[in-house]
Structures are given as structure tokens and as C-alpha cells.
Amino acid sequence: MDVFSDALTALRTGTPVFTRTDARAPWSMRFPAVSGASFHVVLHGSCLLVPPDGGASVRLDTGDTVFLRQGSGHTLCSDQVLAPDVFTQDRVDHGSYIRQLLIDGKTVDRRVAVEAQGDQPVLGCGLYKDGPGERTVLACGAYKLDITRQHPLMAGMPEVIHLPAASQQPALRIAVGQLTSEMDNPGPGSDSIVAALIDLLLLLIMRAWYQGMTADRAKGWAAAVTDPVIAPALRAIHADPGHPWTVEELSRASGLSRAAFAKRFTAVLGEPPLGYLTSWRMTAAGRMLRETDAPLATVAERAGYSSEFAFAKAFKREYGVAPGSYRRASRSGLTDVQLSG
């Protein structure tokens, strides 16, 4: 059982949304907070990221990837002193193969644009840009994640993760290159291809961050998934969350006594084994409610509850709403990320 993939899959509430952003300096764009996690990939050029806390800006160059764990509001710009415009849906061109966000430019017919440019290449579909400064092209978007509850997978990460192109792992570098190629030359099917690449980026971004943690710096989930004592217990829980696990049974795989295992598990993950078990059961149940039409009795049984009433009580304690209400809300799109969809 790959607990990393399992945890991330359970937190997903939908497909990613994305926009190709094309800007010429001087420019500044404020992206509002989203209900999920947001990201940017610099396809061409460079820009500055002004983080959510208003701290020092981060320079992003071609090929760089930045990930915002909680989708906090932030600014991208060519110069931090500029007053930012605010991202709104009416700025996005939905008429091309890939949604386009134009900053300080204009959209004209592709044939006219090509004639105006002569032999110069025109990036994107139906897009011609005015402006005196450096051109920057980005893939911007968001991942739809269940942020109503914090899973250790996400909680242990910093709010802003910057992965420079020069130090990226080969798989991430290749994915960024494929994304750039598809967004530079869109055609039929590009929306689906880009969505699949961006979906892949989430796993690669998180893997790169976790694998970049040295043993002495790893804490929480980053330490747990490689810990020879805790990892076997996590795999067992994720493989069969409905099993009536006990601390003693989980400790057998670790080779430690019940007390020593419980102490180490709590010290690393910040909660006791059965606390994590309950939390994971609720996460898995939430996914079933979102993605299936299984009766509540079936969801309860797979989450380890023999009583539908007991399950509903536990679920409401974790999510703040009853299972049926959660299912209806997820189906109505109330948990959708509102960035660039």
C-alpha cells in the first residue's frame, strides 16, 4: 500500500483547474485565496511572487514551479512596487483550446496576429500581446482538495514551496517541459492533456519536497512514511481502515511493545495510533460520500462502524455536518475551487 498516493487521492475533490497567463512588464496580478491548493509554473520569462504573509518576494524563473499548500491569496508581478490588479473570471478567455488570462494585452484574430508579427512565433491560440517589457507566460491554477480537515500529509508542509528548475528532479523537469510544449502549441484535446499533466505535477511537487527533506529535518508525515516502526502501521491502516485495529495489533509489525509503539507514533505524528485511525476512516468515508452513491450503511461499514448512527455521529464530529448533508454539498459543487474554472 502506497500511503502517500492513498492519502493524496482521498483528499482530492475534483479535477484541477488552470489558466495560461500571458503578461508583458510592467504588470502585477493579485490572485485571491482558493478552497484548495494553488500553483504556478513559469513557462517563459520570469516574475516575482509576493507571498501571502507579505514577506520578501521570491523570484521565479523559466521552468520554476511554486506550490501554495492552502491556496492563500498572493501576488505575481514584474515589480513589487506596482499596485496589483485583481484576478477575476471576466479576464479569462474561454474561447481558445486552453483558457487564457491576458494582462496588458489584447486578443485578436490569429491570422491577423500572424500577419502583424511576420515570421515571429505567436504563442498560444488567438493571442497577440502589446507592451514594452519582458514577456512572462505561466500556467496558473488550483487543485481541488478537501481542506475542511488537515491531514498530516499536507499539514507538515510549508505554505509556499518553491522548486527552482535548476534543482528539480528529472521527472518533474520533464513534466514541466511537456506542459510548456502543450501550452505553447495547443490543439484539439489540449485541455485534457494539460489537465493530466497538471494532475501529475501535484504528485511530483509533493514527492520532490518530501524526498528533499534530510533525515534530521523530517518531521510529522515526512518522517512517518519512512520510519521503520510507524510506516508498517500506516500501511496496515490505509490498506484496511475498516478493520477493528487495536494498538497491540498495530505494534506487532513494528517489533516494539504496545507502549513503546504508541509513544513513538504519537511523538512523530502528533496523535495516537487510534486517533489517526479514526481520522483516516473519516477521510476515506468523505471520499466515498463524494465519489459514490453507496448507502450510508455501506459507507459506515467500510469505515469500521457497525452502526450507521455511530458513524453519522463520528462523521459530524469530524466534519461539522451530517454525512447526507456533506454528500449533497459536494454534489452541488459547494467545495469547488473558484480559480479559473
C-alpha positions, -999 to +999 in steps of 0.1 A: +000+000+000+014+034-011+001+055+018+014+087+001-008+082-030-037+069-010-038+099+013-035+124-016-062+107-036-086+107-007-081+145-003-089+152-039-124+166-045-122+171-083-100+177-113-076+207-113-085+240-129-059+260-148-053+291-169-025+301-193-014+336-181+004+358-206+019+392-195+043+419-205+061+441-180+051+462-162+023+441-146+010+429-113-018+405-106-034+396-072-047+360-071-074+356-043-074+327-019-090+295-031-105+265-014-077+240-021-041+244-031-028+267-059+003+266-081+022+284-108+047+271-134+068+297-153+068+286-189+087+316-203+103+346-188+104+355-150+084+372-124+082+378-086+059+360-061+048+381-032+039+355-006+007+355+015+024+370+046+036+399+026+072+390+032+102+391+009+093+384-027+105+352-044+120+354-079+106+328-103+125+320-135+117+299-165+109+263-155+103+272-118+073+257-100+057+272-069+030+255-048+008+272-022-004+245+002-035+263+014-043+283-017-036+316+002-040+349-016-008+361-032+006+384-060+026+377-091+043+407-107+072+421-127+079+447-100+068+445-063+062+483-061+033+481-086-003+482-074-018+449-084-049+442-104-072+415-090-078+383-109-114+379-120-132+354-142-140+380-168-103+384-176-101+348-188-106+340-225-125+307-227-127+306-264-093+290-272-083+254-266-067+265-233-081+292-211-061+324-214-055+352-190-043+384-208-026+411-188-020+445-205-026+430-239-054+423-264-068+393-282-070+395-320-077+370-348-048+346-350-045+352-388-042+389-382-017+384-354+005+363-376+004+388-404+013+416-379+042+396-365+055+385-398+076+354-392+078+358-355+062+330-335+029+336-317+025+317-285-009+303-276-042+305-296-055+337-309-032+357-287-012+388-296+004+410-269+013+446-267+038+460-242+073+473-239+087+450-213+097+413-207+072+387-216+062+362-190+040+331-196+027+310-168+005+280-161-017+291-131-043+271-114-056+252-084-061+217-071-095+209-056-087+194-021-107+188+010-094+215+033-121+211+059-098+188+078-060+188+080-043+155+071-007+152+082+003+148+045-005+185+039-002+199+074+035+192+076+043+212+045+052+250+044+026+273+029+049+282-001+071+256-018+094+269-045+111+243-067+136+261-090+141+245-124+179+240-118+173+217-088+142+199-099+141+161-100+142+147-136+106+136-136+093+170-125+116+187-151+102+165-179+066+171-168+072+209-168+088+206-203+058+187-216+034+212-201+053+241-217+052+224-251+015+216-249+006+252-238+028+267-264+012+247-292-024+239-281-048+219-303-077+195-300-075+177-267-051+202-251-075+208-222-074+171-213-037+167-219-028+198-198-052+187-170-035+153-169+000+169-168-011+193-140-026+164-121+007+146-123+025+178-112+008+176-078+023+142-070+057+152-084+058+185-064+049+168-032+073+139-038+101+164-045+095+182-013+093+151+008+124+135-008+143+167-004+139+165+034+170+152+051+165+127+079+174+152+106+149+178+093+120+154+085+090+157+109+054+146+110+043+128+079+076+132+062+093+112+090+064+087+095+062+074+059+099+063+061+100+053+098+106+016+101+083+014+131+055+037+121+054+031+083+042-006+086+013+005+108+003+033+084+003+008+055-019-016+075-044+012+084-046+025+049-049-010+034-079-018+056-094+011+075-125-008+084-106-035+103-111-033+141-075-024+147-060-023+182-028-007+193-014-041+202-022-055+167-006-024+150+025-026+172+033-062+161+046-051+128+069-026+144+087-051+167+081-028+197+060-033+227+025-018+227+035+011+250+068+019+231+050+018+197+022+041+209+047+066+224+068+068+192+037+070+169+023+099+189+057+117+191+062+116+153+026+122+140+013+143+169-017+120+176-020+084+190-025+054+167-062+051+172-067+088+168-050+086+134-071+056+126-104+074+133-092+105+114-083+084+083-116+065+085-134+098+082-112+109+054-119+077+034-156+080+043-157+115+030-142+104-003-168+076-006-196+101+000-183+124-027-175+099-053-201+071-049-238+065-043-231+038-017-258+038+010-247+053+044-248+019+059-222+006+034-200+037+040-203+032+077-193-005+075-163+002+053-152+029+078-153+004+106-186+012+122-213-015+128-239+012+135-250+038+110-259+061+139-225+058+155-208+065+121-230+096+115-222+109+150-185+104+144-186+119+109-204+151+121-179+155+149-151+155+123-167+175+095-193+196+113-221+183+091-241+151+088-229+126+061-260+132+040-255+170+040-218+166+032-227+144+002-253+169-011-229+198-007-201+181-026-225+171-054-237+207-057-202+220-062-200+240-030-165+227-023-152+236-058-122+258-062-133+291-078-099+299-095-101+299-133-126+271-137 
